[in-house]
Amino acid sequence: MIVVMQPGASQEQIDYVVNRVHEMGLRDQVINGTELSVVAVIGDDRKKDRQVFETLPGVQKVVNILAPYKLSSAEVKPDRTTVAISDDCVVGGRQVPVIAGPCSVEGEDHILECARAVKAAGATALRGGAFKPRTNPYSFQGHGEDGLKMLDHARAETGLAIVTEVVTPADVERVAEYADCLQIGTRNAQNYELLKACGQQPRAVLFKRGMAMTIDEYLLAAEYILDAGNPNVILCERGIRTFENHVRNTLSLAAVAEVHKRSHLPITADPSHGSGHAHLVPSLTYASVAAGADAIILEVHPDPQHALTDGAQSLTPAEFTEMMPVMARIAESIGRALAPAPVNV
């Protein structure tokens, strides 16, 4: 249930509605839109009485939310949410940021080389894994906190915002000290303790869809982050597992459009993981921009053949640079624009 406040409702009126929610033994979540605010009423449906709220001062109407996901539903917040990873990297608005970098941080010189290259091409943020959950236990697992420090040095030199993965609840606070945005990968998409831990800190969260998740399951999982108190959730379509074998995963661009219909949260596309093959990444990237993705995240490595992780799907800096003007033209054709790289710090 949501209580829709009248345009111009006072903070006192909103607080009164919140107090009545608490008196009923329920929880609230106040969501402020561009024109009006709503109070989401969360908890046992048996305790919810819409008549209690309909006559309160400042209330416009009371609406029962039909979707099982409450806080991420477009019914709760019809206008789109924007999430600021940094001052230069805002996801969900007219501008489309490009987040690029290697799958994993391989060393200080390596990540600096990557950061300089992607920024020169026009990227807004740098991706790179310090902690790497791997299917094969013998594969490279990342440099851990040393990798976070390397990312921090790259940000200090280039001004690029840092997007990096967190893999356990115990690491959330440590990763948040270094990162501008915490990434939750597909293997942790239903790690509910991790989702809640990321919801208990204020950094933006880039939440990748699980490789076998339906859209309903995905939005319900995102609800864990929102319900824990963090509204700064960015969804990411990174491909799902299907019967196809010519790609590593099948990138579902229909999911981008469907999420825009069902949810107010912004959604990015990851054509690198959504194909597994570098030669497919440009076409899927252009299609992702045309489909309305609110940001693009790509893997770029100066020497993909010798990458410690995911070399087969990584672009070279030259290939990435060649793609950027095409992406910009496609964005302009649908009334958007690529977000510019940050100014030197």
Number of C-alpha atoms within 10 A of each C-alpha: 20 25 25 24 24 18 13 10 16 14 11 11 16 22 13 15 24 20 14 16 24 13 10 14 12 17 18 19 18 16 16 13 14 11 10 15 23 24 24 25 24 19 15 11 10 6 12 18 13 15 9 13 20 16 12 17 16 21 21 17 16 21 14 15 17 10 16 13 21 24 30 25 23 21 20 26 24 14 14 16 22 19 20 18 23 19 8 18 25 19 28 23 18 15 19 26 27 27 27 31 31 28 25 27 30 20 15 15 12 17 25 18 16 24 28 19 22 27 25 13 20 21 30 27 29 31 30 28 25 24 24 22 19 13 8 8 8 7 12 15 17 23 18 16 15 15 22 25 17 23 29 19 16 24 22 13 13 21 22 31 27 25 26 30 25 29 19 17 16 12 17 20 14 13 23 19 11 20 24 25 27 24 25 26 23 21 15 20 21 20 17 15 15 22 26 21 19 30 25 17 17 14 22 24 29 23 27 25 27 24 18 14 16 13 15 14 17 20 24 20 22 28 24 23 27 22 20 15 16 20 23 24 28 26 25 27 30 26 28 20 16 13 8 9 9 10 17 18 22 22 24 16 22 12 19 22 14 11 22 19 13 18 23 21 27 25 26 28 31 24 32 31 25 25 23 21 20 21 15 15 24 21 11 19 24 20 17 27 26 17 17 21 27 29 28 26 25 26 28 31 30 20 13 20 13 11 17 16 22 21 22 16 25 29 26 22 24 14 15 23 18 13 17 19 14 14 23 17 15 19 23 15 11 12 9 19 19 25 21 17 22 19 11 10 9
